[in-house]
């Protein structure tokens, strides 16, 4: 049977010491042209004012989770994916914002090809004030030099991935697939 191309959508937001950015990330999710069914926010044992910031969120779709110790991005992603009610789960970092039509566009890609298991966006790197990033240090230079992703054959991907990181921006998965492949491998910080 052809996999479904629409259904419930969960957005998962892991947060570690990024509470000051969290309101912008959550607002970008709440202001989608295609509303989401659930927003999971996981506090990965932040030492900032996460608890104070999260109290401002009143939307009933928002569920807050917490680790008692810092477990890292891979474990945060796994825990949120395993608890998601959505047929599709999109991951958004706490210091990211997504375009208002992001969810709509991701679902359109699944409709275009119902055999997709994952779709992802490109990214723009912004400075803290929301303006286009000014490359003025080695870290920022490394960020903007990461190759943009594109559709490639398996052989092309194998060659490309040996050369280093490819940044997908935010991505949306069919939720069941995350469990089926065993989630993110903590050692490598990638889905395996």
N, C-alpha and C positions, 0 to 999 in steps of 0.2 A: 504493500500500500504506500501511496505517496504521503510523506510526512506533512503534518499540519503547517500552515504558513502564517497562522495567527493564533493568538491565545493570550493567556495572562502573562504579564511582564513584571519581573522583579528587577529593581536596580539595587546593586550592592555597593556600598561605600565603606571601604576600610579606612580607619582613621588612626594615625599614630602621630601625636604632637602637631596636628594641623587643624586644631579646633577653630583658629581664626579664619580659615578658609572655608570651613564646613557650611556656613549659611549660604554662601554663593553657590557651592556645589549642589546643595539641596534645592535651592530656589531654581537652579537650571533644570533640575529633574521635575519639580512641581509645575514648571511652565512649559511643558512639552505639548506639542500639537496633538499627539496621541498620548493620552494619559496612561500612567503606569498603575499597576494593581498593588504594588508593594515596594517599599523602600526600606532596605536593611542597612543600618549603620552599625559598624562594629568598632568599639573602642579597644584598640590593641594595647591596653595598659598605658595610655598616654599620661604624661606628667604635666600637661598644660591644663587649661580650664575647660576641658571637654564637657564635664558634667554640667557646668553652668551654661555653656553654649547650647547643648542639646535640649535643655529645658524650654527653649523658645519654640521648638517645633511642636505644633499641635495637630498636624494632619494625621488622621487615624490610620493612614497607610504606612506611617513611619513606625518601624520597630527598632529598638536599640538593643544591642547585644554588647557584651564586654568579656574580655579575657582578664584573668587576675594577674597575668604576667605577659610581657611582650613575647609573642609567638611568631611574628613576622607576617609578611604579605601572603606567602603561600598558604599558611594555615588559616589566615583570615579569609582568603578567597574560598578555600575549601569549606570552612564552617558555614559561610553565608550561602554558598551554592547548595550545600546539603540541606539547608533549612528553607530555601526559597520555595514559595508557592507557585511561582511563575513557570510557564512552559518555556519561557526564554528568560535568561538572566544577563543583564548588562552590568559591567563593572566600571565604576567611575571612581577615580582617586579623590580623596577629600580636598585636594588642592587643585582640582580640575573643574571646569564648567563645560557643559555640552550645549550644542546649538539647539534652539527650540524644536527643530524637526528631526533631531537625532534618532529618537525611538521610531518615529514614522519611517524614516529612511532605512533604518536597519531592517525593520519588518518587510519593507518593500523588496529588499534584496532576497530575503527568504522566500517571498512570493515569486520573485523572478526565477529563482532556482530552489525548489523545495528540498533538494538534496544537500544544500549547505548545512553545515553543523555550526559554523562560526562566521560572523561578518565583523569587520572592523573599520574604523575611520582613520583618516590621516589626522595629523595634529598641527596646531600652531602653538609655538611656545610663546608665552606671555610673561612679562615682568610682573612683579607683585601688584603694580597699580593697574594691571589689565591692558597695558599697551604692548605693542609688538616688542619682543625681546631684543634688547641691545646686546650684541655679543661683545663683552668686554672682559672676559676671563676664560681660562681653559675649560672650566666645567660647562659654561654656556656654549663654547665652541664645540665641545664634544656632543652636546645635545643636538645642536642644529646640523651636525655633520652625519648623524645616523641616517642611513639610506631610507627613503620612503618606500613603503611596500607597494607592490603591484601584483596583478595576477601573473603567475609564472607556472611553468611545468614543474613536476616533482624534481626532475634533474636540475633545473635552474635553481630551485629553492635549495637543494642540497649543496650546490656550489656556493650560493650566496650566504647561506647560514654558516658555513665554515669560516667565512670572512668576518663574522662578528654580528652584533646586535642589529635587529630590525625592529623599529618601534611602530606598533600598530595604533597608537592612540587608545581610545576606548573601544571595547569589543563587546559583542552580544553573542551568547552561546545558546544552543538548545540545552536547557538545564540538565536533562537526563544524560546527555553525553558526558558532562563533567564527571559524574559518578561512574559512568561506564568505563572511562579511561583511567580512573583512579585519582582524578583531581590534579592539583599542582604538586609537583615533586619538590619537596622542601629544599633538598640539596641543591637543585639547579634553579629554583624559583621560576619554573616554567611549567605549563601543563604538558604532560607526557603522553 
